[in-house]
Amino acid sequence: MNIRQLQHFLQVMETGSLSLAAEKVYLSESALSRSLRALEDELRVPLFDRSNRRLQPTAYAFEYLERAKRIVFDEREGARALTMMKLGDYGSLKIGLGSSLAMDFLSPMIKTMLKESPNIRIQALVQSSDILLEELLKEKLDFFIGDVKLVAGIGEISVEPLYNCDVAWFARKDHPLACKKNITIKDIQKYPMIGSGYMNDSHAWTMSRLYDLSLPIENHFSASINNLETVHKLIVATDAIAPSTFIAMLHLLRSGEVVKIDVCPELKLDMVLGVIRLSLRTLVPSVEKVFDLLREYFIKVDTEIKEFSSS
C-alpha cells in the first residue's frame, strides 16, 4: 500500500466516477483501475463492486474511507511540518474571513505581518462562514474567522471563541425612521430591506420568531448581497434598512453616515466569532502573531461598539 493508491481511492469515492477520478489524478482509466485493485489486494477486501461496468463502493470502502483520509492527511502534514522546521518562519499562511472583518482588520494585519515576518506568504479568502468551512475541510485554508456555532458537532475541528457579536437594524442618518422610537417590523417593511452577509438557519429562525416573519427569511428582503461595500452604498444612498452586526457597519457608524434604529423587539442573534481550524493542521509559527492581533482587535472594537449600541 502507498499514499498514491489511497489518493486514487479517495478520488473515486469523492467523484463517484472512475473516469472523473482518472482525470483528477492524471491517469488512464485502466491505470487507475489497476491501482485500485492493488489496494484491494493489499487490504484483502473488495472496495468496489464492478458489476454493470460501474464502480459501486462496498461496505468495506465506506468503513475504510475516514481512515484513508486520515492517513493521507497525516502524510501531507508530516511533510509540511518538516518543511517549516527547515525554513523556520518562512512558508505560507492561508486564512479566511468575512467581508465585515476584512474591511477593518485585514489590511492592518497584513501590514504588521509583512513587517515582522517578511518571508511569510499570506493568502486571504473573503467569504461567508459556510463557504469558508467548505474550503477549510478541503484543506485549502489554514484557519478562518467565522461563526463558531457553524462547526458544532464536526470532529477534528479546533475552535477559539473570540467575540460575541451585537446585531441591530441600521439605516442612513436622515432616514424617516432614524429618530423614531419603538419601531415595529411593519414600519420597517414600508422600506426596502437589505440582507447582508452570512445568516445560518438558527439566525433565520430567531428573526422569524421575533418578528412573525415567514420562512425563508430571504423572501422578505428586497436584495440579499454578500458584498459589504455594495450594502454600505445602498444604505447610505437609499431608504433601505439592513439587519447587521455592528462590526459590519462600523465604518459607517464612525463616519456618522448610518445609525442604529430603535426596533422593538430588539434583534438578538446568537453569533460568536472565533478562530476555526483543523485540529491536526500544522501552522507556521508566526500564525500566533495573527491570533494575537485578532484578540487585540476584538478588545479594541468591543469598547467602540458598546458606545454605538447604547446610543
Backbone hydrogen bonds, N-H to C=O, Kabsch-Sander energy under -0.5 kcal/mol:
donor,donor_aa,acceptor,acceptor_aa,energy
6,L,2,N,-1.7
7,Q,3,I,-2.7
8,H,4,R,-2.5
9,F,5,Q,-2.4
10,L,6,L,-2.6
11,Q,7,Q,-2.2
12,V,8,H,-2.0
13,M,9,F,-2.2
14,E,10,L,-2.4
15,T,11,Q,-2.8
16,G,12,V,-2.4
21,A,17,S,-2.1
22,A,18,L,-2.3
23,E,19,S,-1.8
24,K,20,L,-1.9
25,V,21,A,-1.9
26,Y,23,E,-0.7
27,L,22,A,-2.4
32,L,28,S,-2.4
33,S,29,E,-2.5
34,R,30,S,-2.1
35,S,31,A,-1.9
36,L,32,L,-2.2
37,R,33,S,-2.2
38,A,34,R,-2.3
39,L,35,S,-1.8
40,E,36,L,-2.3
41,D,37,R,-2.6
42,E,38,A,-1.9
43,L,39,L,-2.5
44,R,40,E,-2.1
45,V,40,E,-1.1
47,L,45,V,-0.6
49,D,56,Q,-3.3
50,R,48,F,-0.6
53,R,50,R,-0.9
54,R,51,S,-1.5
56,Q,49,D,-2.4
56,Q,54,R,-0.8
58,T,47,L,-2.5
62,F,58,T,-1.7
63,E,59,A,-2.1
64,Y,60,Y,-2.0
65,L,61,A,-1.3
66,E,62,F,-0.5
68,A,64,Y,-2.5
69,K,65,L,-2.3
70,R,66,E,-2.1
71,I,67,R,-2.3
72,V,68,A,-2.3
73,F,69,K,-2.7
74,D,70,R,-3.0
75,E,71,I,-2.0
76,R,72,V,-2.1
77,E,73,F,-2.8
78,G,74,D,-2.4
79,A,75,E,-1.8
80,R,76,R,-2.3
81,A,77,E,-2.6
82,L,78,G,-2.0
83,T,79,A,-2.1
84,M,80,R,-2.6
85,M,81,A,-1.8
86,K,82,L,-1.8
87,L,83,T,-2.1
88,G,84,M,-1.4
90,Y,87,L,-1.4
91,G,119,N,-0.8
93,L,121,R,-2.9
95,I,93,L,-0.6
95,I,123,Q,-2.9
96,G,143,F,-1.4
97,L,125,L,-2.1
98,G,145,I,-0.6
102,A,98,G,-2.4
103,M,99,S,-1.9
104,D,100,S,-0.7
105,F,101,L,-2.9
106,L,101,L,-0.7
106,L,102,A,-0.7
107,S,102,A,-0.6
109,M,105,F,-2.1
110,I,106,L,-2.6
111,K,107,S,-2.4
112,T,108,P,-2.1
113,M,109,M,-2.5
114,L,110,I,-2.7
115,K,111,K,-1.2
116,E,112,T,-2.5
117,S,113,M,-3.1
120,I,117,S,-1.9
121,R,91,G,-2.4
122,I,120,I,-0.5
123,Q,93,L,-2.8
125,L,95,I,-2.4
126,V,124,A,-0.5
127,Q,97,L,-1.6
127,Q,125,L,-0.7
132,L,128,S,-2.3
133,L,129,S,-2.2
134,E,130,D,-1.5
135,E,131,I,-1.9
136,L,132,L,-2.3
137,L,133,L,-2.5
138,K,134,E,-1.2
139,E,136,L,-1.9
140,K,135,E,-2.8
141,L,135,E,-0.6
142,D,94,K,-3.3
143,F,94,K,-1.2
144,F,276,I,-2.3
145,I,96,G,-2.3
146,G,144,F,-0.6
146,G,274,G,-2.0
148,V,146,G,-0.6
148,V,272,V,-2.7
150,L,147,D,-1.5
151,V,148,V,-1.2
152,A,149,K,-1.2
154,I,151,V,-2.2
155,G,153,G,-0.6
157,I,154,I,-0.7
158,S,277,R,-3.5
160,E,275,V,-2.2
162,L,273,L,-3.0
163,Y,273,L,-2.3
165,C,163,Y,-0.7
165,C,271,M,-2.8
168,A,244,S,-2.3
169,W,261,I,-0.5
170,F,242,A,-2.5
171,A,259,V,-2.0
172,R,235,I,-0.5
173,K,257,E,-2.0
175,H,172,R,-1.9
178,A,175,H,-1.9
180,K,177,L,-1.2
183,I,262,D,-3.1
188,I,184,T,-1.8
189,Q,185,I,-2.3
190,K,187,D,-1.0
191,Y,188,I,-2.3
194,I,241,I,-2.6
195,G,193,M,-0.5
195,G,223,A,-3.2
197,G,225,I,-1.6
204,A,200,N,-2.2
205,W,201,D,-2.4
206,T,202,S,-2.2
207,M,203,H,-2.4
208,S,204,A,-2.3
209,R,205,W,-2.3
210,L,206,T,-2.8
211,Y,207,M,-2.3
212,D,208,S,-0.8
213,L,208,S,-1.3
219,N,216,P,-1.6
220,H,217,I,-2.5
221,F,218,E,-1.4
222,S,193,M,-2.4
223,A,193,M,-1.3
225,I,195,G,-3.1
228,L,226,N,-0.7
231,V,227,N,-1.9
232,H,228,L,-2.7
233,K,229,E,-2.0
234,L,230,T,-2.2
235,I,231,V,-2.5
236,V,232,H,-2.2
237,A,233,K,-2.0
238,T,234,L,-1.6
240,A,234,L,-0.5
241,I,192,P,-2.5
242,A,170,F,-2.3
244,S,168,A,-2.7
246,F,166,D,-2.2
249,M,245,T,-0.9
250,L,247,I,-1.0
253,L,249,M,-2.3
254,R,250,L,-2.6
255,S,251,H,-1.8
256,G,252,L,-0.7
257,E,252,L,-1.7
258,V,252,L,-1.3
259,V,171,A,-2.8
261,I,169,W,-2.4
262,D,180,K,-0.6
263,V,261,I,-1.5
264,C,183,I,-3.3
268,K,266,E,-0.7
269,L,267,L,-0.5
271,M,269,L,-1.3
273,L,163,Y,-2.9
273,L,271,M,-0.5
274,G,146,G,-1.9
275,V,160,E,-2.0
276,I,144,F,-2.8
277,R,158,S,-2.4
279,S,156,E,-2.4
281,R,278,L,-1.6
287,V,284,V,-2.2
288,E,285,P,-1.5
289,K,286,S,-1.1
290,V,286,S,-1.0
291,F,287,V,-2.2
292,D,288,E,-2.1
293,L,289,K,-2.4
294,L,290,V,-2.2
295,R,291,F,-2.3
296,E,292,D,-2.4
297,Y,293,L,-2.3
298,F,294,L,-2.5
299,I,295,R,-1.8
300,K,296,E,-2.1
301,V,297,Y,-2.7
302,D,298,F,-1.7
303,T,299,I,-1.1
304,E,300,K,-1.2
305,I,301,V,-3.1
306,K,302,D,-2.1
307,E,303,T,-1.2
308,F,304,E,-1.5
309,S,305,I,-3.0
310,S,306,K,-1.4
311,S,307,E,-0.6
311,S,308,F,-0.5
